[in-house]
Amino acid sequence: MAADLFAPLPLACGATLPNRIAKAATQEALAGPGQLPDKHLFNAYARWSRGGSGLLLTGNVMIDGRACTGPADCVLEETTDLGPYREWAKASKSGGAQVWMQINHPGRQVQADQGGEGWSASDVPLDLGSASKLFVKPRAMTEAEILETIGRFAATARLADLAGFDGVQVHAAHGYLISQFLSPLANHRTDRWGGSIENRARLLVEAVKAVRAAVRPDFAVSVKLNSADFQRGGFDQDDARAVVGYLNDLGVDLVELSGGSYESPAMQGEAADGRTLAREAYFLEFAIDLRKIAKMPLMCTGGVRRKEVAEQVLAGGVDVVGIATALSIDPDLPKHWRAGGPDAPPAPKLKSKNKTLVSMGHMAFVVSQIGRMGKGQEPAPKASPLFALIGGQLARSGQVKRYRAWLSAQKS
C-alpha cells in the first residue's frame, strides 16, 4: 500500500499539518522597499497555498539586517513594521496551508558588494576558487556577538508568532552561520563554541532553546540541518547523528534534512567530495539512517518531482516530503497528485562543467518562476536558466543599490 501523502501529521506542539507535502524554502529575492515583504510575496504564497501543499516554508528571513544572503532578502528585527508580515502570513494561509518562517543569519556567506557585515565562527573565508573574492572575508565572532545573535533568533521568532505565522524554521544548513559553527572546516575555535561536536552545536542548541522560550506553546519550532556538508573533513553523518540527539531533548517539532553549502551545492545534486547523489530525493538514504535516533518527525528535501518518489520517501520512515523547484514550476502539483493528474513538471536544464555556474543558474531559474507568481502570472517551465541568471544579475544591481541605501539609513 502506497504511503499516504495526504494524511495529517500531528506535531509535539499541538498543531497538525494538513498533509505530508511541504513547499521547502527557496531563495526568493522579492523583498520590497525597507527589506519588507510586499504584494509580490503575498501573491506567490497565496498561489502556493491554493496548490494543496500542507506546509509552506518561506525563504530566508534575516534576523540581522547588517548581514543578508542577498540584497533583496526580507529582514525582521525588533524595530521592523509587522504590518507587511501579517499580510504575508494571511496570504500564505489563505488556501489552507500552514506557513513557517525560515529564520537565518548568513555568517560569511555575504557578497562583498552588498556592504554588509561578514562574521563567522572563525576567520575562515569561503573557498570558491576565483569566485571567492565575491564574498566578504569574515572575522571571528566575539562571545558577546554570539549571545546577541542567539537573542536575535528568539526575537525574530517571537515577531513571526505575533504576525500570525504558524511556526519558524531555524536554518542550520547550507553553510550559513549556524552551519559554519557546526563544521570543523569553518570553526577553528578553542572556546566553548568550538572543538567537540557538543561545543560546535552549542549555537544551534542555545538558539533553539531561546526560540522555544519566546513563542507560544502551540507555535511550531523546527530546524533545517545538513545530513552532511559533502566536503572532506567537514560536518559529517556522525556529527548529524549527535546533533539530532541534542535536538531530541529540546521540543523540536520537525527536523528537515538537507545537505551542502555554497562550496559544495549538494542541495542541488552536486557534491564536492566526489559522491554521486540520486537524481531525486538526494538525502533519503541519510534521512533513513537518522530516523533510527530521531524522536521528532523528519522532513527530507532534495530534487523530488514525482509522486512515486515522494511516496518512497514516506515509505522509508520520513514524515514530510519537501519540494522546492518542482513546486516553483507547478504550484498545483499536490492537487494533481491527489487527483491522479500530471505527475512531474520538467526539470530546469543548464549544461556546463562549471558547477558554480550550474548552481547559480538553477537558483536563478527558481527565483524567476517565483517572480512570475509574484506578478500574478503562472510559471514558465520551459524558460532558460541561463537567461534567468542574466536577468537576475541585472536586477541585482538595483537591489544592491537599494539595500546599501537602506543599510546606511539604519546606521545613521
N, C-alpha and C positions, 0 to 999 in steps of 0.2 A: 504493500500500500504506500503510495507516494506521501511524503511528508506534507503536512497542511500549511501552506504559506499564508493562509488566511485565518488561522487560529489566533485568538487573542493571547497576549503574553502579560501575565501579572508581574509586577516588579516589587522589590522589597519595600519601597517607599509607600506602597499602597496604590499607586497608579497602575493603569493597564494599557498596553499598546494595542491598538485595534487589530493589527496583523503583524506578520514577521518580515515585512518588506520595508526597508529604510532607504530614503534618499541620503546617501552618505555626503559628508561635507565636500564642497567643491570650492575652488577659487572662483570668485565672482567679479571682483573689480568693478563693483557697481555702487559704491558709496557716493552719496551726493555731497553737496557743499557742507562743510563742517565735519566731514568724515561720518555723516549720519546716513541711515537708510532713507530712501525716498521711494517714489512710485515705481521705479524700476525693480527694486527688490520686492515691493509689495506685489506687483504683477507676476513676477517669476514664481514667488512662493504660493500665491493663490492658484497659479496654474498647476504646480506640482501637487498641491493639496487636492485639487479636483481629480487628479490622476489615479488615486487609490492607494498610495503609499500610506502605511500606518504611522510612520515617523519621518519627520523632516529634520535633518541636521543642517544648521546654517554653515556657511563658510566662516573662516576666521573672523572673530570679533576681537579686536585688540584690547588688552587690559591696560595698556600704557601707550598713549598717542605718540610718545617720543620714539617708539620702535614699532614699525609696521612691516609686514611681509611685502606689501605693495602699496603704492601711493593712493589707491582707491579702496583701501580697507576701511570698514567701519570701526569706530573706537567707542568704547563705553567705559567712562570713568565717573567718579563721584560728581563732577560738575556738568555732566552731559545731560542735555534735554531728553527726557524719557518719552516725550510725545511720539516721535517717529518710531521708536522701538515698540511702543504699544500698537501702532498701526501695523508694523511688521508682524508682530505676534498674531494680531487679529486676522490679517490676510492669510497667514500660514495655516491657521486652524479653520479657515472658512469652509474647507471641503471635508472636514472630519479628521484630519491628521493631527497628531501631536507634533510639537515643534520644540527642539532643544537647541540652545545657542552654543556653538563651539567657541570656547574662550581660550586665548592663546597669547603667548609672547614669543617673538621670533628669535630672540637672542642674537647670534651672529649672522643669521640669515636675513640681513637687511642690505639692500642695494645701496651703494655708496652715493649715488646721485640724489637720493631722497633727502639727504641732510639730517637723517635721524641718528639716534644713538645705537651703538653696537656693543653689546657686552655678553659675556658667557660665563661658563664655569671657570674657564681658563682663557689665556690669550692665544688660543689656537685658531688661526684663520681657516676658512673653507679651502679645500683643495679641489679646485675645478680646472686645473691647468691654466690655459690662457684666460679663461673666464673668471679666475679668482679675483682679479683686480676690480671686477664689477661690484664686489661686496666689501663691506667695511672690515677693517682689521679690529677684532674685538679686544676688549680689555677684560680682565678677571673681575667679577663682581665682589664687592665687599660684603661682609656679613650683614650690614645694615641694608644694603640694596637687595639682598636675598630675602630678608624679612619683609621689606617693603613690597616686594613682588608677590610674596605669599598673601599679604593683605590685599593687594590689588586683585588677585584671583577671587578672593572672597567678596570684595566689593562689587566686582562686575557680576558675579553670580547673584548676589542679593538684588542688584538692579534689574537683572534679567527676570528674576522672580516677580518683582514689583511691576514690571512691564507686561506680564502676562504669559511669558514663556513657560513651558511645562517642565523644563529641565535644562541642564548645561552639560557639555562635554569638555572636560579638561584635556587639552591637546598635549600629549606626552610622546608624540611620534614624529616621524618625517624630519628629524634633525632640528626641530625648533628648540626653544630654550630648555624645557624640562628634559627633552631627549638628549640634549647636549650634556646635561648633568648626568644622565644615565650612562652615557657612552664613555668608556675608558680612553677612547681616541681623542675626545674633546675635553674630558675632565681629568686634569692632572693635579687636582687639589690634594693637599695633605691634611686639611682640617676635617671637621665633622660632615662636610658636604662632598667629600671625595674619598677615593681609595676602594674600600669594600663596596659590594653592591648595596648593602644596607645604608651606607653613607651616600652613595650616588643616588639612591632612591629617596633620600630624605626630603628633597624639594617637592617631589610629587606627593609623598605621603602627607607632608605638612600642608600643602596646598589643598589636598582633598579634605583633610580634617577641617581646615578653615572654611572651605566652601560649604561643607555639610552643616557646620555650625551656624552659617549665615543665612540659610534658606529655610523655608517652611518644611515640615516633616514629609509631606507628600510631593515635594519637588524632587525630580529625578537628578541624581548626580552620577555621571558616567565618566569614563576615561578612554581616550584613544591611545593605544600602546603599540609600539613596534614588537612584532614577534621576533624580529632580528633587524639589525642595521644593514645586513648583507655587505659588510666590509670586514676584511680580515682584521681581527683584533678589536672589533667593536662590540657593541651590545649584542649578546647572542641569546640563544634559546634558554640556556641555563639561567641567564640574568632575567629573562622574561618570566620564567617559572617562579623565581624568587619574588619578583615584583607582584605577580598575580597573588602569591601567597600573602604579601603585605596588604594588598587591596581587599583580600577576603575579610579582613577584620575591621574595615572602615565603612561599612554600609554602602558600598558602591552598588548601583542598580544595574549597570551594564558595562562590560569592557569590550571595546571594538579593537580587533586585531588587524593591524596593517603592517607595513614594513618599509624600510628605505629612508632616504633623505635626498637633499639636493645633490650630494656627492654620489649617491647610488640610488637612482629612482626606481626602486623595486615596486613601489606603489603603481608604477606604470608598466611593470613586467620586465624591467631591466635591472640586473644585479651586478654590482661592481666586483663581487668576489668570484665571479665565474659561474655561479649556479644558474641553471636554466629553470625558469618559473613557468607554471602552467599558463595556457592561453586564457583560461578563465579560472576564477576562484584561486588566485595566486597563493593565498595564505591558508587554504583549508587544511593542509597537512599539519601546519603549525597549530592551528586552532584546535584540531582534534587532539593533539598532544597536550595542549594546555587545558582542555576540557577535563582532563583527569584530576586536576587540582583546583580548578576554579569553582567557587561556590556560587558566584553570581552568573547571570546569563551572559553569553558571549555573542558578539556580532563579528562576522567575517566579511571584509570588503576587499575587492581587487579583481576587476575585469569581468564580473558576472554580467551576462547578457541574455542567457536563455533560461527558460523556466526549468528545464531538466537539470541544469547545473545548480540553480537556486534550490531545488528540491534535494539535490545531493548534499549541499551544504547543511541543510537541516537534518538530513538523514545521518550525517556524520556527528551529530550531537550539538551542533551550533544552533543558537536560538533565533538569531536575526540575520537576514541577508542584507548586506549593504551594497547599494548600487549607485554609481555616480555618473559615469559617462553615458551609459545606456538610458538613464532617466533624463539626461540633458538632451538627448536626441529624440526620445519618445517618452514624455512625461506621463502618458496614459498606459505605460507598459503593465503595471499591476492590474488595471481594468481589463486589458487584453488577455492576460494570463487567466484571470478569473473566468472570463467568458470563452476561453479557448480560441482566442483570436491570434493575431501575429505574434510570433514567439520572440524574435530578436531583431533589434534595429541594426543597421550596418555599422561596422566599427570604422573610426577615422583612420586614414592611411597616410603616412608620410615616410617614405623610404630614404634612409640615409645611414651611413656608418657612424655619423656623429650622434652619439646617444644624447648629448645635451640638447642638440637641435631637435631631435625626435621628441624628447621630453617637453621642451618648450612649445613645440608645435601641437602636441596633444593637449596641453593645458590651454593654449590659445583657442583651439577648436571648441573645447568645452565652454570656455568663457564667452566665445562668440554666440554659441547656442543659447546660453543663459541670457545674454544681452538681447537676443531676439525676443525671448519670452518677456523680458523686462519692458520691451516696447509694445507688448501686446500681440506679437507675431508668433507664429509657430516655428519650431526648429527647422533647419535646412540640413538634413542628414548628408547630402552629397557635397556640402561646402568643402573647400580646400583648407586643410590645416595650415599649409604654408601661407595662403592669403590671410587666414585668420591671424597668424603670427605677425605678419607685416602690418595688418590693420591694428592689432593690439599694441604694437610698438609705437605706431603713430599716435594712437590715443594716449599712450602712457606719458608722452612728453607733456601734454596738457595737464594730466593728472599729477605729475611730479611738481609742476609749477604751482598748482592749486594747493597740494599738500604742504609744500615748503612755505607758502604764504600763511597757511593755517598754523603750521608749527611755529613760525616766527611770532604770530599773534598770541599764541599760547604762552610764549616765553616772556612777552612784554608786559 
